[in-house]
Amino acid sequence: MAPTNATTPAPRPEPTGRASSPSAAPAGPAPKLSTDILGEPWVARTISVAEFPAAPGADHAVLVHQRGAAPAPGSAGQPGTPRHERAVLYLHGRNDYFFQTWLADAFLAAGYEFYALELRACGRAGVGYWSPHDVRDLRVHDEEIAEALRIIRSEHGHSTVVLNGHSTGGLQAAIWAGDRPGSVEAVTLNSPWLQLNSSGLVRSYGSAFIDLLSRRDPDRIIDNPSENTKLEQAAADPAATPGQDPATGAQEDADAAASIPANTDPGPIEVDIYARTLHRRWGGEWDWDLTLKPSPSFPVRAGFLAGIRRLQREVRHGLGIGVPVLVCCSTASGGPGISRQEALRCDTVLSVEQIVERSRFLGEDVTVVQIPGGVHDLVLSPSPVREEYLGTLTGWLTERLG
């Protein structure tokens, strides 16, 4: 049964300096690596984490990289020399996991080893979890991010590390870099979720409603029509308060939608225009695992969204990221009722106007580049748009880091 108690956010970490020298840690027993679901040369390494109320029951994360990323042991028990001096750590979005190997190929060709971290309760680390991607405070992921960076620097010997985050992972990367100055050399964000994609009225009064709801019923599913209507009503009537009983059948309906077998079409493309425009089952280009990135998505719960809103307010107050930041997004946002053709040329998930506006609060050295014709995950954009994005990304790194 799903936990129903309110959760306590993980404590905000104190800023730390740069990680110790990559050659400082002597080589210990070889970590256990298993062939990843992507197949060789991709391998997966489980990272054990302490359980926290913000993600009850989640006890591990998964670090994915190519087998050749781990250097052969050197002399005197010291780690060997990595094939690339620099590395990138990728943080996925919500209802997502790493499968975009062509993103890794672009980084590898630019001289960056590629690592993808599947955060606790998410992606590969969310298989069997009662509510995948449902954490009440993104800072609960700090433990696995810190351990992944330790592995990358101390075990694998990389001297330069870049954070690359998409959507919710973009918010995660920005918060981490603001909290931990000196921990990475640059931050690159792909359509980061820096603001709630709704009207100002809903963002203000609706957020207050969500905060109250999260305290009373953090497991309440809100990404269904009945709850969206309540958000609109809360925005129109600030005195409104959530009812004591959940919408009848809402959780069962959403959970059932998330677990539909991959060989079954759960509905028309309009149900989830973003994913179904892109996935091969509905005539799109990509064939990701629908058990890890389902359509419709895993349900959004009140506790999760309240935590996101808290961090988005922190962004508005300024994060003071002290390293170069690149923010990329589409040039156009897509609203309800757009066609499939239109959905392939715009961000149908977030407002690109809000992304651009909020980016100025990230730090003092922020570059914003809008990619014409890009979709929400720019890596999944049709060719040649995705190549333009990848070229922009790697070109910026070459310009800023040499």
N, C-alpha and C positions, 0 to 999 in steps of 0.2 A: 504494500500500500504506500502511496506517496506520502512523504512527510508533510505535515500541515502547520508545524510551528514556525513562528517568525524567526528570522535569522539575524545574526550579528555580523556586520561587515568585517572583513579581514582588516587588521590594523594597517594604517598607511605607513609604508616603510620610510625610514630615514634615508636621505640621499647618501650615496656612497661614491667613492672615487672609482677610477678606472680599475678593471680587473688586473690581477697580478700578471707578471710576465708570462707569455705562453710557454716558456721553457722552464718555468719554476716548478711545475709538478712532475715528480718522477713517474715513470710508467708503472702502473699497478696491474692487477689481473685484467685480462682482456674482458671488456663488457660483453654481455650476451646480445648478439645481433641476430635477428631472424629475417628471412626474406620477406619483404613488404608485399602488400596486396598488389602493388604495381609490377612486381616481378623484378628479377635481377636487371641492373645492378643496384636496385633500391632495397635498402634494409631498414628495419624498424628497431628502435631501442626503447624499452619501457623505462620511464622515470617514475619512481615511487614518490608520492607526495603525502603530506599529513592531511587528514580529513578536517574540514572546517564547516561550520554551519552554513556558510554561504554556498556550499556545494555538498550537501550531506551525502555521504556514501561514495563520493568520487575519490579514488585513492591512487590514481596514476595518470600520467600524460605519456605521449609517444613522440619521440624524435625520429624523423625520417630523413635519410640522406643516402647518397650513393656509397657503396661499399668502399670505393677508393678514396672517400673523404678521410677515413681514419688512416693516418700515416703508419708505416711500418715502424716497429720499435727501433730506436737509435741505440747508440752505445751507452754504456754505464747506466742502463736503466732509464735513460731519458727518452721522451717521445721523439719520434723521427720528424723529418721535415714534411709539412703538408704539400700537396701538389699545387695548392693555391695559397698565397699568403693571406688573401682576404676572403671574407665569407659574408653571406647574407642569411639572416634568420627570418623566415616567413611565418606570419601569424594569419590564420584563416579568418573568414567571416562567420557570422551566425548561419546555422543550417548549411554548413560547408565543411570541406576537408580538402587536403592537398591531393590533387590529381593532375594539375596543370604542368606536366613535365616540360613543355616547351618554354615555360617561364624559367625553369631551372636551366634549360639548355642555353637561354640567352645570358643568364648570369655566368654560367660556366664559360661560355665563349668570351665573356668580358673579363675573365680572370677572377671570378668569385665562386668559391665553393658554396653549394646550396644546401640549406637545412630547413625543414618545415617542422614546426612544432604543433602537434595536435594537443590542444589544451585539455585539462581534466574535464570530463563530462562531455567532451566534444569530439566529433569525427571518429577516428579510430579508437580514441580513448573513451568514447561515449557509447560504444557497443554494449548493450545490456543495461545501460544506465536508465533509471526510471523516467527521466525527462531530459533528453539530450540537449545540450547547449544552455540549459537553465541554471545559471548561477546568479546569485543575488548581489554580487560585487565583483567586478572584473579584477580587482586587486587580489582576489584569491588565487589568480593565476601567476602572481609574482614569483612564487616558489619555483614553478617549473621553468619560467623564463630565465630566472637566475641560474638554475641548474643547467639549462641548455647553453647559456652563454659560458658557463664554467667549462663545460665539455668542449665547446668550440674553441675557446682560448687555451685552456690549460691542458686538456687531453690531446686536442688535435693541432694545437700550435698556431692558430690564426691570430695575427696581430691587429687586424682591422675587421670590425664587424658592423654591418649595416642591418637595421631593422626594416623589414618590408611588410606592411600590413594592409589587408583589404577589409573595407566596410567596418564591422565591429572590431576586427583585428587592427584596423587603422586607428580606431579610438584607443584600443588597448596599447598599441605601440606608442602613441602620442603620450598617454598617461605615464607609461613606463619611463620614457625618455625625460619627461618633466620631473618625475620623482627621483630618477637615478642619473644625475649628471655625470658624464664621463664613462658611462657603461657601454656606449656605442659611439661610433664615429659619424653616423648619419642616419636619417630616418626617411624612408620613402613610403608614401601612402597612396593607395589605389582606392579612390572613392570612399574616403573615411566617413564614418557615421558620427559627425560632429554635432548634428542637430536633428531633432525630431522632425520628420517630413509631414508637417501639418500646419494649419493656420496658427497665427500668433495667439489667438484666443484659446485654442485647444492646447497649445504648448504651455500656456500659463495656468489656466484653470483646470485643464485636463490633466496636467502633471500633478497638480495638488490632489486631484481625485485619485490618480494612480498611486500617489504616495500613501494616501489614507487607506486605499484598498489593499495595498501591499502589506500594511501593518495588520489588517484584519484577516486577510485571506491571500497570502503571497502566492499560493498555487492557482489562483483564479486565472483561467485562460481568458485573454482579452482580444486575441486576433480572430474574432468571429463577429458577424454582423450585429448580434444583439449587444455585445460589449462595446463595439465601435459606436453604436447609437448612444450608449450610456456616456461615453466620453464626450460626444457632441452635446448631450444634455448637460453634463457637468460643466462644460465650458460656457453654455448659455445661462446656467443657474449655479453660481458659485456656492450657494448654500446646499446644493444637492449632496447627498452622502450615499455611499453604496449600500445596497440592500444586504440583508443578512444571509440570504440564500443564493447560491450560484445559479446561473441560468440553467434551466432544466436540460440535462443531457449534453451541455457544452463540452465538458471534458471528455466524455466518452466519444463524442463525434470527432473532436480534434485528434484524439489519440488514435482512433480508428483510421482517420485519413492519413496519418503519418506512417502507419504500418501496412498500407496496401501493398501486396506483392508486386515486385518489379515487372512481372509479366501481365499486369492488369492495367488498363487505362482507367484512371480514377475520374476522368471527366474531360470536358473540352478545354481548349487552350486558354480561354478567357478566365478560367479558375485561377490560373497562375501564369500570367502573360510573360513574365520574365523568364522563369525556368523552362516553360514549355515552348517558348520561341527558340530556345537554345538546345534543348535536349533532343537526341536522335529519335526517341520514341514518338515525339510529336512533329517530326520532320526537320529538326534542327541539326546542327553540325556536331554536337558533342555527346559523348556517351559515358557520363559519369555514373557512379553507383547510386541508385535511387534509394538504397537502404541507408546510406550515409548522408545523402543530400536529397531528401524526398520532396515530392511535389504532390499536394500542398506541403509546406514546410512544417517542421516540428512546431508545436504550439508555443506562442509567446505568453508568458505568465506575468502577473502583476509584479511579483518580487523582482524579476529580471528587468522589466522595463523601468521600474523605480530606480534600480541601481544604475541603469544607463543614463537616466535623466540627471542623476546626481553628478556623474562624471561629465556629462555635456555642459552642465553649469560651471564646472571647474574649468573647462576649456574656455568658456566665455569670460571668465575672470583672468585668463592668461596662464599659460603653462610655463613660459620662460624656457623652452627647450634651447639648450646652448650649442647645439650642433646643427649643421645644415639640414633643412627639411625640404623634401620635394612632395608636392601634392598634385596628383593627376586625377582628372575626372572628365566626363563627357562635356560637350558644349550645350546639350539639351536635356531637359527633364521630360518624362512622359507621364501623362495623367490617365485617368480611367477612360476606357473606350477606344484606346488607340489601336491601330491595325497591327498585324504581325510585322509588316514591312517597316512601320514606324518604330516598333519596339526593338528592331534590330539596329536602330541608329540613335538610341537615346538611353538615358538612365531611367528605368521605370520603377526603381526602388527608392532612391533618394533625390532630393532637390540639389542640382548642381549649383544653383545660385546660393543656397545655404552653405554648401561645402566651400565655395570660394570666399564667401563672407566670413565664415568662422576660421578659415585658415590663417588669417592675420593675427589671431590670438595665440597661435602655437609657439611662436618664438620670434626672434629678430631677423633670422636668416631663413626666410621661407620663399620658395619658388613655386608658383602655381602655373600649371600647364594644362589647358583643356584640349582634349583630343576629339576632333570632329568625327561624329559617327560612332563614338564609343558607347558600349553598354555599361551596366553597373560594374561588373567585373571586367575591367578593360582587357584583361588577358583572354576573355571569351568573346571579344568583339570579332566580327567578320574580318577576313583579310581584305585589304591591306591595313585596316585600322589597327589591329593588334600589333602588327609589325611596327607601325608608327609609335605606338605606346612603348613597346619594348626598346626601340631605338632611342626614344626620349629618355627612358629610365636609365639605360646603361650609358648613354651619352652624358647625362647629367652627372652620374657617378664619376666618369672619367674626368669631366671638367672640374668637379669639386674635390675629389680625392686623389686625382692623378692617375 
